[in-house]
Amino acid sequence: MPSLQSLTLPELTPTVLEALRCQGVTTLEHFLTRVDPLEIPDEAGGGTSKVLEAILRHIQDVYAPPVLTGIELEAELRRTRYASTGCQSLDGLLRGGLRSSHVYEVTGVSGSGKTQVCLSAVASYIGEGHTGNAVYVDTSNSFSAERVTRILRDRFGRTQNASVVLENLKVVRIFDSYSLLALVDELHVQQAASVGMLVIDSLSALIGPLIGRGQSQGHNIMISLGNSLRQLALDRQVTVLYTNHSVGGSRQEEQPTAEAKPALGVSWKNQPHVRVQLALPSRTTDDGQRLARGLTG
Amino acid sequence: MKRTSCGAAKQPAESFQTIAEQDLVEFLKRDESAAELFGRAYIEPLHTGVFFIDRHLPLRPNIVLEICGPSGSAKSELLLQAAVACLLPRTYGGISYGGNEAGVVFFDLDGKFDMLRLMQIMEWRMSEAQSAQQQQPTRQQTNQVYEQSLGRLRVMRCSTSFQLLAALKGVRPILKGMQEAGAAARLLLVDSVSAFYWMDRAARNAPLPPQAGARSLPHQGVAPMTLQSVHASLAVHLREILHRYRCSLLVTVGAIRGEAG
């Protein structure tokens, strides 16, 4: 996008710019995707390498990502925070809980407890007193303040009023994908009132209708959203948790071979860091506990 | 006079013959034996510890290994295993760790580089080596090994193809610096090359109008950052870096399915 002319580098004289334009290089993108060697007129006598060096230096300073050493990464690792999901066995499955800078997906058939996991995670986040607010994006009218307050009262002994206890929780009701993209972008850039956890229940209800045969626009929105969520998690050290409902499949007694598939499809499989799959207990087992299986994406 | 002239004529001819002979002898003298050449030019392949790589495709300089598979098939894990094997020292404090003591540059395009997992693998390998040789090093020695190994690792996170191409331009001075510091990078890892596939496929930059008076070039009216041009440029730049800095390259490619599939 940035044109070479707009860079205002002293080495890029009008003659040099004209010579580059004749070879089809007018923007930085052209320069970077160029495969054949460039012919640059040598007018200042300093050699053509000076022009290339100047452009490369500009690219390195402005566009190239920072180089992280192993030592810096280890220091970053020490600052990782773990947030509990509210369920001990699920925390064990996740090897400690929900890590910051990670994106978690909870998938499962209807009624397997995805919303419960979301509410429980948010309640634990508030109850444990982590720095940073929690944002709950509700796309299917499933948020229940009473349940969260009840969990906080029973598990953490917070007996105050709901409005006091849920002070750091922001619930946003969103019903279209563009608003969600806008929200994620806003969270990414805002400096004050940092966010520590973002829960989206449910992402597939919002994006599912957009994808399908012959709908490349919806697919692009889905991929952009996945990238935005991941960038938000990495750059702002946010824990992202969202749900992805399953479609297809049937009860185990009828057709044991038909398996429910996540609604967001195969191209989405690579997006989260960890995917937790919840299943309903089959009729033959006596205990009413939900079964959870963790898959790394 | 005749003698002197003869003598004068003979002297250059003699010296010419001696010079030519000398040159010939010099020329025929061997520079080095085959063993010496082999010893000088042979570079030990990187030992990764992954048996099917070490057995079937030992990682010599300029080798490019592509690892493809469906989501969750341990592609990134393979890269981390190879990275740890490259970073660890050969021996330290009397314990042989079997590493390559070389630098690693990791291009994280998926955004899923897991430092915790890398540290776990490193810790596991070190404890295996220590218990196999029945030695218990001091805490300070273990920390030294960690510091040395991690000091040889560089990670660059890119979120678009443009940033990746910019990173490849900017990585050369990094590699040069590592070479000069004695920890020359021998392994480049890219995870994964297919990360920007959909983004690039959807990119529709407006084509530039043909310039009046200029030669019409094939890429002049075409958007620059199309999938083909990005991949072509990527291939050329990576190959150049491999050749110049004598590294091997491991890339992961995710299985991409069509929207209908």
HADDOCK unambig.tbl for C-alpha pairs under 7 A between the chains (distance, minus, plus):
assign (segid A and resid 22 and name CA) (segid B and resid 214 and name CA) 5.66 0.50 0.50
assign (segid A and resid 22 and name CA) (segid B and resid 215 and name CA) 6.88 0.50 0.50
assign (segid A and resid 24 and name CA) (segid B and resid 219 and name CA) 6.95 0.50 0.50
assign (segid A and resid 24 and name CA) (segid B and resid 220 and name CA) 5.26 0.50 0.50
assign (segid A and resid 29 and name CA) (segid B and resid 224 and name CA) 6.25 0.50 0.50
assign (segid A and resid 29 and name CA) (segid B and resid 225 and name CA) 6.78 0.50 0.50
assign (segid A and resid 30 and name CA) (segid B and resid 224 and name CA) 5.66 0.50 0.50
assign (segid A and resid 32 and name CA) (segid B and resid 165 and name CA) 6.27 0.50 0.50
assign (segid A and resid 33 and name CA) (segid B and resid 224 and name CA) 6.81 0.50 0.50
assign (segid A and resid 33 and name CA) (segid B and resid 229 and name CA) 6.20 0.50 0.50
assign (segid A and resid 33 and name CA) (segid B and resid 230 and name CA) 6.05 0.50 0.50
assign (segid A and resid 33 and name CA) (segid B and resid 233 and name CA) 5.09 0.50 0.50
assign (segid A and resid 34 and name CA) (segid B and resid 233 and name CA) 6.53 0.50 0.50
assign (segid A and resid 35 and name CA) (segid B and resid 233 and name CA) 5.74 0.50 0.50
assign (segid A and resid 35 and name CA) (segid B and resid 236 and name CA) 6.84 0.50 0.50
assign (segid A and resid 56 and name CA) (segid B and resid 169 and name CA) 6.97 0.50 0.50
assign (segid A and resid 59 and name CA) (segid B and resid 166 and name CA) 6.20 0.50 0.50
assign (segid A and resid 60 and name CA) (segid B and resid 166 and name CA) 6.77 0.50 0.50
assign (segid A and resid 60 and name CA) (segid B and resid 170 and name CA) 5.22 0.50 0.50
assign (segid A and resid 63 and name CA) (segid B and resid 163 and name CA) 6.26 0.50 0.50
assign (segid A and resid 63 and name CA) (segid B and resid 166 and name CA) 6.26 0.50 0.50
assign (segid A and resid 64 and name CA) (segid B and resid 163 and name CA) 5.82 0.50 0.50
assign (segid A and resid 64 and name CA) (segid B and resid 166 and name CA) 4.99 0.50 0.50
assign (segid A and resid 64 and name CA) (segid B and resid 167 and name CA) 4.73 0.50 0.50
assign (segid A and resid 64 and name CA) (segid B and resid 170 and name CA) 6.45 0.50 0.50
assign (segid A and resid 65 and name CA) (segid B and resid 156 and name CA) 6.24 0.50 0.50
assign (segid A and resid 65 and name CA) (segid B and resid 157 and name CA) 6.35 0.50 0.50
assign (segid A and resid 65 and name CA) (segid B and resid 158 and name CA) 6.44 0.50 0.50
assign (segid A and resid 65 and name CA) (segid B and resid 163 and name CA) 6.89 0.50 0.50
assign (segid A and resid 65 and name CA) (segid B and resid 167 and name CA) 6.29 0.50 0.50
assign (segid A and resid 66 and name CA) (segid B and resid 156 and name CA) 6.41 0.50 0.50
assign (segid A and resid 67 and name CA) (segid B and resid 154 and name CA) 6.30 0.50 0.50
assign (segid A and resid 67 and name CA) (segid B and resid 155 and name CA) 5.83 0.50 0.50
assign (segid A and resid 67 and name CA) (segid B and resid 156 and name CA) 5.17 0.50 0.50
assign (segid A and resid 68 and name CA) (segid B and resid 154 and name CA) 5.55 0.50 0.50
assign (segid A and resid 68 and name CA) (segid B and resid 155 and name CA) 5.07 0.50 0.50
assign (segid A and resid 68 and name CA) (segid B and resid 156 and name CA) 6.36 0.50 0.50
assign (segid A and resid 69 and name CA) (segid B and resid 151 and name CA) 6.48 0.50 0.50
assign (segid A and resid 69 and name CA) (segid B and resid 153 and name CA) 5.67 0.50 0.50
assign (segid A and resid 69 and name CA) (segid B and resid 154 and name CA) 4.62 0.50 0.50
assign (segid A and resid 69 and name CA) (segid B and resid 155 and name CA) 6.35 0.50 0.50
assign (segid A and resid 70 and name CA) (segid B and resid 150 and name CA) 4.40 0.50 0.50
assign (segid A and resid 70 and name CA) (segid B and resid 151 and name CA) 5.58 0.50 0.50
assign (segid A and resid 70 and name CA) (segid B and resid 153 and name CA) 4.97 0.50 0.50
assign (segid A and resid 70 and name CA) (segid B and resid 154 and name CA) 6.13 0.50 0.50
assign (segid A and resid 71 and name CA) (segid B and resid 150 and name CA) 5.75 0.50 0.50
assign (segid A and resid 71 and name CA) (segid B and resid 151 and name CA) 6.08 0.50 0.50
assign (segid A and resid 73 and name CA) (segid B and resid 115 and name CA) 6.82 0.50 0.50
assign (segid A and resid 77 and name CA) (segid B and resid 115 and name CA) 6.90 0.50 0.50
assign (segid A and resid 77 and name CA) (segid B and resid 116 and name CA) 6.96 0.50 0.50
assign (segid A and resid 212 and name CA) (segid B and resid 259 and name CA) 6.73 0.50 0.50
assign (segid A and resid 212 and name CA) (segid B and resid 260 and name CA) 6.76 0.50 0.50
assign (segid A and resid 213 and name CA) (segid B and resid 259 and name CA) 6.34 0.50 0.50
assign (segid A and resid 213 and name CA) (segid B and resid 260 and name CA) 5.36 0.50 0.50
assign (segid A and resid 266 and name CA) (segid B and resid 257 and name CA) 6.95 0.50 0.50
assign (segid A and resid 267 and name CA) (segid B and resid 256 and name CA) 6.74 0.50 0.50
assign (segid A and resid 267 and name CA) (segid B and resid 257 and name CA) 6.55 0.50 0.50
assign (segid A and resid 269 and name CA) (segid B and resid 71 and name CA) 6.47 0.50 0.50
assign (segid A and resid 270 and name CA) (segid B and resid 71 and name CA) 5.94 0.50 0.50
assign (segid A and resid 273 and name CA) (segid B and resid 112 and name CA) 6.71 0.50 0.50
assign (segid A and resid 296 and name CA) (segid B and resid 72 and name CA) 6.30 0.50 0.50
assign (segid A and resid 297 and name CA) (segid B and resid 71 and name CA) 6.38 0.50 0.50
assign (segid A and resid 297 and name CA) (segid B and resid 72 and name CA) 5.43 0.50 0.50
